[in-house]
Amino acid sequence: MAAMENDVFFDALQKHCKIIESALMSKCNMNNQVREDARQALGSHCKPKRSYANVVASSGVTENKGKSSDYCVVVDSDNCSSEDVKKIIKAKINPAESKLGVCDLKNIRGNKLLVKCVSENDRDRLLTEIQEKSPELKASVPKRRNPAIIVKNVPNEVKNEDLLKVITEQNPEIAVDDEIIRQCRVRFTLKTFQHTRHVVIETHPTVRKSILRQTRLKIIWSACDVDDFLIINRCFNCLGYNHRADECNNALACFHCSGEHKGQDCPNRDAAACTNCIRFNHKTKNIHKKVNVNHKPFSECCSCHIFMKKNTHSRINYD
């Protein structure tokens, strides 16, 4: 009896080992393919820089036109994973019967599920259906982020913790109440010079509009230029998006040639091969949707970067 149980145990263990081995091989094969694609890209001639309109029109990474990304519902439940939430929704709600337009269900952080709908009407009706048929679930419309601005050449003698106070006291034309000001915060210093620095500030939409109307901010003995700033979550390990380097589980990618080494150690710094566009092309079956890869990651002509900018922009409250 004991021998039979051991056989069953080892059979199960062997099966799981094969599954893990298969997953590792698949990951390895994809990394090898990405490296091969990068080598091919470096061997080809660079295409001329295209305009923003041409990139958006012709690339498979299409411009976000404010459709499904604007009509989302976030769903979660206590002590449930994203997959559990998805199973509950699919068991209790039938889009065909309810005539709902749902285009995607995506697991997101915090054991939550993001449901993308086709229209605002679909989104509102889905919220009602979830509340009526699945009261154990918590559904809400995702809150848009506050916008950010960049304040250029801020005097270094004004510390970040004092900057908002100096701005509000020296610029009374920014007429907003204290509650709105409390929603503003200094996010980070973008670039530092000998006597000044560029500072990124997250602001309330009302504050942003008021500041941009002034075009400049008075900060002690300086008048600092201001402009909109888009904060995009980027990884400087794999050069991908939507995570930071300290959270990255992907292979290291070079900023120049897409090889698995740091940009500062690259033997071919004149190279131009975007690892994000190479990955996109590798995953895209349709040859007509493949994009140009002969540029640096995060460059203004990069199709993936253009898509991420539009996607991030659509999630910010500018009203």
C-alpha positions as CSV (number, residue, x, y, z in Angstrom):
1,M,0.0,0.0,0.0
2,A,2.8,2.4,1.0
3,A,4.7,1.5,-2.2
4,M,1.6,2.4,-4.3
5,E,1.2,5.7,-2.6
6,N,4.9,6.5,-3.2
7,D,4.4,5.7,-6.9
8,V,1.4,8.0,-7.1
9,F,3.4,10.7,-5.3
10,F,6.5,10.4,-7.6
11,D,4.3,10.3,-10.7
12,A,2.6,13.6,-9.7
13,L,6.0,15.1,-8.8
14,Q,7.4,14.1,-12.2
15,K,4.4,15.6,-13.9
16,H,4.9,19.0,-12.2
17,C,8.6,18.9,-13.0
18,K,7.8,18.5,-16.6
19,I,5.4,21.4,-16.5
20,I,8.0,23.7,-14.9
21,E,10.7,22.5,-17.4
22,S,8.3,23.2,-20.3
23,A,7.6,26.7,-19.0
24,L,11.3,27.5,-18.5
25,M,12.1,26.3,-22.0
26,S,9.3,28.4,-23.5
27,K,10.7,31.5,-21.7
28,C,14.2,30.7,-22.8
29,N,13.1,30.2,-26.4
30,M,11.3,33.6,-26.4
31,N,14.4,35.3,-25.1
32,N,16.6,33.7,-27.7
33,Q,14.1,34.8,-30.4
34,V,14.1,38.4,-29.1
35,R,18.0,38.4,-29.2
36,E,17.9,37.0,-32.8
37,D,15.4,39.6,-33.8
38,A,17.6,42.3,-32.3
39,R,20.6,41.0,-34.2
40,Q,18.6,41.1,-37.5
41,A,17.4,44.7,-36.7
42,L,21.0,45.9,-36.1
43,G,22.0,44.4,-39.5
44,S,19.3,46.3,-41.4
45,H,19.2,49.9,-42.5
46,C,17.4,52.4,-40.3
47,K,14.2,53.7,-41.7
48,P,13.7,57.5,-41.8
49,K,11.9,59.0,-38.9
50,R,8.2,59.1,-39.4
51,S,5.7,61.7,-38.2
52,Y,3.5,61.1,-35.2
53,A,0.4,60.7,-37.5
54,N,2.2,58.2,-39.8
55,V,3.3,56.1,-36.9
56,V,-0.1,55.9,-35.3
57,A,-1.9,55.3,-38.6
58,S,0.4,52.5,-39.9
59,S,1.6,50.7,-36.8
60,G,-0.1,47.7,-35.1
61,V,0.2,49.5,-31.8
62,T,-2.8,51.7,-32.5
63,E,-3.6,55.1,-31.0
64,N,-5.9,55.1,-28.0
65,K,-9.1,56.8,-29.2
66,G,-10.8,57.0,-25.9
67,K,-12.9,53.9,-26.4
68,S,-12.7,50.9,-24.1
69,S,-10.0,52.4,-21.9
70,D,-12.5,55.1,-20.9
71,Y,-15.3,52.6,-19.9
72,C,-13.8,50.3,-17.3
73,V,-15.0,48.7,-14.1
74,V,-12.8,47.5,-11.3
75,V,-14.1,44.5,-9.5
76,D,-12.8,42.8,-6.4
77,S,-14.0,40.8,-3.3
78,D,-12.6,40.1,0.1
79,N,-10.4,37.0,0.3
80,C,-10.8,36.3,-3.5
81,S,-8.2,36.3,-6.2
82,S,-8.6,37.9,-9.5
83,E,-9.4,34.5,-11.1
84,D,-12.1,33.8,-8.4
85,V,-13.7,37.2,-9.2
86,K,-13.6,36.4,-12.9
87,K,-15.3,33.0,-12.3
88,I,-18.1,34.6,-10.2
89,I,-18.8,37.3,-12.8
90,K,-18.9,34.8,-15.6
91,A,-21.2,32.5,-13.6
92,K,-23.7,35.1,-12.7
93,I,-23.7,37.5,-15.6
94,N,-24.4,36.6,-19.2
95,P,-23.4,39.4,-21.7
96,A,-25.5,37.9,-24.5
97,E,-28.7,37.9,-22.4
98,S,-28.0,41.4,-21.0
99,K,-26.8,42.7,-24.4
100,L,-23.7,44.0,-22.8
101,G,-20.6,45.1,-24.8
102,V,-17.6,43.7,-22.9
103,C,-14.3,43.6,-24.8
104,D,-11.8,42.4,-22.2
105,L,-11.3,41.0,-18.7
106,K,-7.9,41.6,-17.2
107,N,-6.3,40.6,-13.9
108,I,-4.7,43.6,-12.2
109,R,-2.8,44.3,-8.9
110,G,-4.5,43.8,-5.5
111,N,-6.4,40.7,-6.6
112,K,-8.7,42.9,-8.7
113,L,-10.3,42.4,-12.1
114,L,-10.5,45.1,-14.7
115,V,-13.5,44.8,-17.1
116,K,-13.3,46.9,-20.2
117,C,-16.6,47.8,-21.8
118,V,-17.5,49.1,-25.3
119,S,-19.4,52.2,-24.2
120,E,-20.4,54.2,-21.2
121,N,-23.9,52.8,-21.3
122,D,-22.4,49.2,-21.2
123,R,-20.2,50.2,-18.2
124,D,-23.1,51.6,-16.2
125,R,-25.4,48.6,-16.9
126,L,-22.6,46.2,-15.9
127,L,-22.2,48.1,-12.6
128,T,-25.9,47.7,-12.0
129,E,-25.9,44.0,-12.9
130,I,-23.0,43.3,-10.6
131,Q,-24.7,45.1,-7.7
132,E,-27.9,43.2,-8.2
133,K,-26.7,39.7,-9.1
134,S,-23.3,39.6,-7.2
135,P,-23.6,41.7,-4.0
136,E,-20.5,39.9,-2.6
137,L,-18.4,41.7,-5.2
138,K,-17.3,45.3,-5.0
139,A,-17.5,47.2,-8.3
140,S,-16.4,50.7,-9.1
141,V,-15.3,53.0,-11.9
142,P,-11.5,53.5,-11.7
143,K,-10.5,56.9,-10.5
144,R,-8.4,58.9,-12.9
145,R,-5.1,60.2,-11.7
146,N,-4.3,63.9,-11.1
147,P,-2.2,65.6,-13.8
148,A,1.5,66.5,-13.4
149,I,3.4,69.6,-14.4
150,I,7.1,70.2,-14.7
151,V,8.6,73.4,-13.1
152,K,11.9,74.2,-14.8
153,N,15.0,75.7,-13.2
154,V,13.7,75.9,-9.6
155,P,16.4,77.5,-7.4
156,N,18.2,74.8,-5.4
157,E,17.9,76.9,-2.3
158,V,14.2,76.1,-2.2
159,K,13.8,72.6,-0.9
160,N,11.2,70.2,-2.3
161,E,9.3,70.2,1.1
162,D,9.0,74.0,1.0
163,L,8.3,74.4,-2.8
164,L,4.5,74.2,-2.7
165,K,4.3,76.8,0.1
166,V,6.6,79.2,-1.8
167,I,4.5,78.8,-5.0
168,T,1.2,79.4,-3.3
169,E,2.4,82.4,-1.3
170,Q,4.3,84.1,-4.1
171,N,1.7,83.4,-6.8
172,P,-1.7,84.6,-5.4
173,E,-3.2,84.6,-8.9
174,I,-3.5,80.8,-8.5
175,A,-6.8,81.3,-6.7
176,V,-7.7,77.9,-5.2
177,D,-8.8,76.8,-1.8
178,D,-6.7,75.0,0.8
179,E,-8.5,71.6,0.2
180,I,-7.4,71.6,-3.5
181,I,-3.9,72.7,-2.6
182,R,-3.6,69.7,-0.2
183,Q,-4.1,67.4,-3.2
184,C,-0.9,68.7,-4.8
185,R,2.5,67.2,-4.0
186,V,6.1,67.2,-5.3
187,R,6.7,63.9,-7.0
188,F,10.4,64.0,-7.9
189,T,13.3,66.0,-9.2
190,L,13.8,65.2,-12.9
191,K,17.2,66.9,-13.5
192,T,19.6,68.8,-11.4
193,F,22.0,71.5,-12.5
194,Q,24.6,73.6,-10.6
195,H,22.2,76.2,-9.2
196,T,18.7,74.9,-10.3
197,R,16.7,71.8,-11.0
198,H,13.6,70.6,-12.8
199,V,10.8,69.5,-10.5
200,V,7.7,67.4,-11.3
201,I,4.6,68.3,-9.3
202,E,1.3,66.3,-9.2
203,T,-1.5,68.9,-9.1
204,H,-5.3,69.1,-8.9
205,P,-6.8,69.8,-12.4
206,T,-8.0,73.2,-11.3
207,V,-4.5,74.1,-10.1
208,R,-2.9,72.9,-13.3
209,K,-5.2,75.1,-15.4
210,S,-4.5,78.1,-13.3
211,I,-0.7,77.6,-13.4
212,L,-0.6,76.9,-17.2
213,R,-2.5,80.1,-17.8
214,Q,0.3,82.0,-16.0
215,T,2.9,80.2,-18.2
216,R,5.5,80.9,-15.5
217,L,5.7,80.6,-11.7
218,K,7.4,83.2,-9.4
219,I,9.8,81.3,-7.1
220,I,11.9,83.7,-4.9
221,W,14.3,85.5,-7.3
222,S,13.3,83.4,-10.4
223,A,10.4,83.1,-12.9
224,C,10.2,79.4,-13.7
225,D,8.7,78.0,-16.9
226,V,6.0,75.4,-16.5
227,D,4.6,72.7,-18.8
228,D,2.5,69.6,-18.7
229,F,4.4,66.4,-17.8
230,L,3.3,62.8,-18.4
231,I,4.5,60.3,-15.7
232,I,4.9,56.9,-17.4
233,N,5.8,53.9,-15.3
234,R,9.0,52.5,-17.0
235,C,11.5,49.9,-16.1
236,F,15.2,50.6,-16.6
237,N,16.1,47.0,-16.3
238,C,14.2,45.3,-19.1
239,L,13.1,48.7,-20.6
240,G,9.5,47.6,-20.5
241,Y,6.5,49.4,-19.0
242,N,4.0,49.3,-16.1
243,H,6.6,48.2,-13.5
244,R,9.8,49.5,-11.9
245,A,13.3,48.0,-12.0
246,D,13.1,46.7,-8.4
247,E,9.9,44.8,-9.4
248,C,11.3,43.4,-12.7
249,N,11.5,39.6,-13.4
250,N,12.5,40.0,-17.0
251,A,16.0,39.8,-18.6
252,L,18.3,42.8,-18.6
253,A,18.0,44.8,-21.9
254,C,20.5,47.2,-23.4
255,F,19.2,50.7,-24.3
256,H,21.3,50.6,-27.5
257,C,21.3,47.2,-29.0
258,S,18.8,45.3,-26.9
259,G,21.4,42.8,-25.7
260,E,21.4,41.3,-22.2
261,H,23.9,43.8,-20.7
262,K,23.8,47.3,-19.4
263,G,23.9,50.2,-21.8
264,Q,27.1,51.6,-20.3
265,D,28.8,48.2,-21.1
266,C,27.5,48.1,-24.7
267,P,30.2,47.5,-27.4
268,N,27.9,48.9,-30.0
269,R,26.6,52.2,-28.7
270,D,25.7,53.5,-32.2
271,A,23.2,50.7,-32.6
272,A,19.5,51.4,-32.6
273,A,17.2,48.4,-31.8
274,C,14.2,48.9,-29.6
275,T,13.6,45.9,-27.4
276,N,9.9,46.8,-26.8
277,C,9.1,46.9,-30.6
278,I,11.0,43.7,-31.1
279,R,8.9,42.0,-28.4
280,F,5.8,43.4,-30.0
281,N,6.7,42.1,-33.4
282,H,7.6,38.7,-31.9
283,K,4.1,38.4,-30.4
284,T,2.3,39.7,-33.5
285,K,1.3,37.1,-36.0
286,N,0.0,39.5,-38.7
287,I,3.0,40.7,-40.7
288,H,1.2,43.9,-41.7
289,K,1.0,45.0,-38.0
290,K,4.7,44.7,-37.4
291,V,6.5,47.9,-36.6
292,N,9.9,49.5,-37.2
293,V,12.5,48.6,-34.5
294,N,15.4,50.7,-35.6
295,H,15.3,53.3,-32.8
296,K,16.0,53.7,-29.1
297,P,13.4,52.6,-26.5
298,F,11.3,55.5,-25.3
299,S,12.1,57.6,-28.3
300,E,9.4,59.9,-29.8
301,C,9.2,57.8,-33.0
302,C,8.7,54.5,-31.1
303,S,5.3,53.0,-31.8
304,C,5.2,51.3,-28.4
305,H,6.1,54.5,-26.6
306,I,3.5,56.5,-28.5
307,F,0.8,53.9,-27.5
308,M,1.9,54.1,-23.8
309,K,1.8,57.9,-23.8
310,K,-1.7,57.9,-25.3
311,N,-2.8,55.2,-22.9
312,T,-1.4,57.0,-19.8
313,H,-2.9,60.3,-21.0
314,S,-6.4,58.7,-21.2
315,R,-6.2,57.8,-17.5
316,I,-5.5,61.3,-16.3
317,N,-8.2,63.8,-15.1
318,Y,-7.6,67.1,-16.9
319,D,-11.1,68.4,-16.4
